Amino acid sequence: MTPHDYINVALVPALGLLPLKMDSLAARALVVAICLQESNLQYRRQIRGPAKSYAQFEEVGVRGVMWHRTTNALAVEVTGRLDYPYESHAIHQAIEHNDVLGAVFARLLLWTVPRPLPWRGDVNEALDQYIEAWRPGAANDHRAVELRARWPDNYAKAWQAVTT
């Protein structure tokens, strides 16, 4: 899926299910950048792994959004509106093919980071927020160099997609 397609078919509808204050160019760019980083917007299911959706959520990440004090009520509301039971396994299964629900959970996970979203030029803060929210395993091992090397390009592509 292209970044533009993801924005149009998943992210914009997802943000429409959330409070208006959760939608901004910075939010859109960071969600798209994370999806590019995690799956290159090609894989809804992690290769040889348990993560699902373009944002590559593991079930523990779904639970984190479900039970975090800042996102719990919104997660309950959105899953109810989309007719899913409020149960982590069911949601984790659903986000593999429901791109809107996956994008909602991606935006909600970013909402748990207690800092303002970074603006376009702040590549390092964007990377820090991605690592803080997603806790990618590669950030803690020998693949950390590769993860950090790919981020600036993915962040630039995401900003390009949300501003054109």
C-alpha positions, 0 to 999 in steps of 0.5 A: 500500500502506498503512503497516500493510500494508507492515509486515505483508506485507513488513517483519515477514517481512523482519525474521524473516529477520534477526538479532533484534537488527535488529528494533525499533520504531525500525528498523521506523519508520525503514524505513517512513518511508523507504519513505513518503519515497521512494515513498509506498508506491505505486511499486515502480519509480521514475517516470523512474528506475532505482530499485526497491522501495518503498525505491527502491534503485538497483543501486549501493545493492544493491551497497553492501549486498551488499559492506559489511563489516557486511551482506555475510554477512547479504545472502548468507544471505538471498538464498540462503534466498530462492533468488536468485543473489548478483548485484546485477542479479538482486537489483535486478530481484527487489526490484521485486516481492519486497517482503520482499527489498526490506525486508531490503535496506532494513534492511541499508542502515540497518545500515551507518550506524554510529550507534544508530537514532533514537527517536521524537522525534529527527526530525533524526537520523532524517533524517540517517540516511536521507540518509546511507544513501540519499544521495537526489539531492534532498538535494544540489540545489534540491529539498532543501527539499521533501525536508526539508519532507516528512520530519517528516510521513512519520516521524510516520506511520511511528511511528504505524503501528508503534505502533498 
